[in-house]
Amino acid sequence: MRWLDEAVADGTAATAGHPSREALFDAVHEDRAGPVECRLLELTAVEPASVRLNALQLVYSLVTAGAETWDAAAQASYARLMDEDEAVRGLAAKLLPQAGRPDLALAALYELTDPAVRTVLAMGVLPEAAERLRHDGLPAVRFLARLSLLREAPPEDWARLDAALLADAEEAARHVPWIGERWSDTLSVLDREADTYALVGNSSARSARSRCSASAPPWPGRPVRTGGPRPWSSCRTLWRTWGFPRVRKRYAQR
């Protein structure tokens, strides 16, 4: 199926309105087990990595456009969770629960050790698996699970969960995207703005900020990528994203 191979390889199938994309979507919607679907899933396992990534992105678009479980897509994404390419692994982890197999995603979460992949898988199986993951060995997974539990917890449990979240926040910020938005949104849902001020001003949190201030890039400049590790990266994420941007400004004016 040359047209599909070429459209996936050169990325034209990802272009909205392109004839190859429309032909692909029409064919898959008409026959979920047809030759076009089968070839697309085969392309998620071929070289080079860019083709695998393009194919997975198309599968993800097809999955999110429909509501039914697509087991073949789930199996294809499961097979790529240990791919040599980081972007492919991440997208596969995002796709797996979306394809209607949260059970397989949870099983993979327990099997794998890659922290980035495990974190993405956790996002896909929450809030249903929150209780099971609250004591996970990875801070990012624990943080997400406890944040999910916080949304439904009674007020008498808030202080305990706040302390647990704060203890894991700095490490969790290495793998959880937009961690501050997630946390502040949860507190907003619970109408806990006053508690947000307290968390921002917590002494241990300020200590975390001071430990990385010396190595942080000048505010508000962008970091210069050198290819090496950036020791300030997690702290920068923690305080520019995790730092409750809307509330932090008010706290500073108090």
DAHUJO-V538097 format. One record per residue. N is the residue number from 0. RES is the residue in three letters. SS is DSSP state (A for helix, B for strand, O for the rest). Layout:
N/RES/SS
N/RES/SS
This chain:
0/MET/O
1/ARG/A
2/TRP/A
3/LEU/A
4/ASP/A
5/GLU/A
6/ALA/A
7/VAL/A
8/ALA/A
9/ASP/A
10/GLY/O
11/THR/A
12/ALA/A
13/ALA/A
14/THR/O
15/ALA/O
16/GLY/O
17/HIS/O
18/PRO/A
19/SER/A
20/ARG/A
21/GLU/A
22/ALA/A
23/LEU/A
24/PHE/A
25/ASP/A
26/ALA/A
27/VAL/A
28/HIS/A
29/GLU/A
30/ASP/O
31/ARG/O
32/ALA/O
33/GLY/O
34/PRO/A
35/VAL/A
36/GLU/A
37/CYS/A
38/ARG/A
39/LEU/A
40/LEU/A
41/GLU/A
42/LEU/A
43/THR/O
44/ALA/O
45/VAL/O
46/GLU/O
47/PRO/O
48/ALA/A
49/SER/A
50/VAL/A
51/ARG/A
52/LEU/A
53/ASN/A
54/ALA/A
55/LEU/A
56/GLN/A
57/LEU/A
58/VAL/A
59/TYR/A
60/SER/A
61/LEU/A
62/VAL/A
63/THR/A
64/ALA/A
65/GLY/O
66/ALA/O
67/GLU/O
68/THR/O
69/TRP/O
70/ASP/A
71/ALA/A
72/ALA/A
73/ALA/A
74/GLN/A
75/ALA/A
76/SER/A
77/TYR/A
78/ALA/O
79/ARG/O
80/LEU/O
81/MET/O
82/ASP/O
83/GLU/O
84/ASP/O
85/GLU/A
86/ALA/A
87/VAL/A
88/ARG/A
89/GLY/A
90/LEU/A
91/ALA/A
92/ALA/A
93/LYS/A
94/LEU/A
95/LEU/A
96/PRO/A
97/GLN/A
98/ALA/O
99/GLY/O
100/ARG/O
101/PRO/A
102/ASP/A
103/LEU/A
104/ALA/A
105/LEU/A
106/ALA/A
107/ALA/A
108/LEU/A
109/TYR/A
110/GLU/A
111/LEU/O
112/THR/O
113/ASP/O
114/PRO/A
115/ALA/A
116/VAL/A
117/ARG/A
118/THR/A
119/VAL/A
120/LEU/A
121/ALA/A
122/MET/A
123/GLY/A
124/VAL/A
125/LEU/O
126/PRO/O
127/GLU/O
128/ALA/O
129/ALA/A
130/GLU/A
131/ARG/A
132/LEU/A
133/ARG/O
134/HIS/O
135/ASP/O
136/GLY/O
137/LEU/O
138/PRO/A
139/ALA/A
140/VAL/A
141/ARG/A
142/PHE/A
143/LEU/A
144/ALA/A
145/ARG/A
146/LEU/A
147/SER/A
148/LEU/A
149/LEU/A
150/ARG/A
151/GLU/A
152/ALA/O
153/PRO/O
154/PRO/A
155/GLU/A
156/ASP/A
157/TRP/A
158/ALA/A
159/ARG/A
160/LEU/A
161/ASP/A
162/ALA/A
163/ALA/A
164/LEU/A
165/LEU/A
166/ALA/A
167/ASP/A
168/ALA/A
169/GLU/A
170/GLU/A
171/ALA/A
172/ALA/O
173/ARG/O
174/HIS/O
175/VAL/O
176/PRO/O
177/TRP/O
178/ILE/A
179/GLY/A
180/GLU/A
181/ARG/A
182/TRP/A
183/SER/A
184/ASP/A
185/THR/A
186/LEU/A
187/SER/A
188/VAL/A
189/LEU/O
190/ASP/O
191/ARG/O
192/GLU/A
193/ALA/A
194/ASP/A
195/THR/A
196/TYR/A
197/ALA/A
198/LEU/A
199/VAL/A
200/GLY/O
201/ASN/O
202/SER/A
203/SER/A
204/ALA/A
205/ARG/A
206/SER/A
207/ALA/A
208/ARG/A
209/SER/A
210/ARG/A
211/CYS/A
212/SER/A
213/ALA/O
214/SER/O
215/ALA/O
216/PRO/O
217/PRO/O
218/TRP/O
219/PRO/O
220/GLY/O
221/ARG/O
222/PRO/O
223/VAL/O
224/ARG/O
225/THR/O
226/GLY/O
227/GLY/O
228/PRO/O
229/ARG/O
230/PRO/O
231/TRP/O
232/SER/A
233/SER/A
234/CYS/A
235/ARG/A
236/THR/A
237/LEU/A
238/TRP/A
239/ARG/A
240/THR/O
241/TRP/O
242/GLY/O
243/PHE/O
244/PRO/A
245/ARG/A
246/VAL/A
247/ARG/A
248/LYS/A
249/ARG/A
250/TYR/A
251/ALA/A
252/GLN/A
253/ARG/O
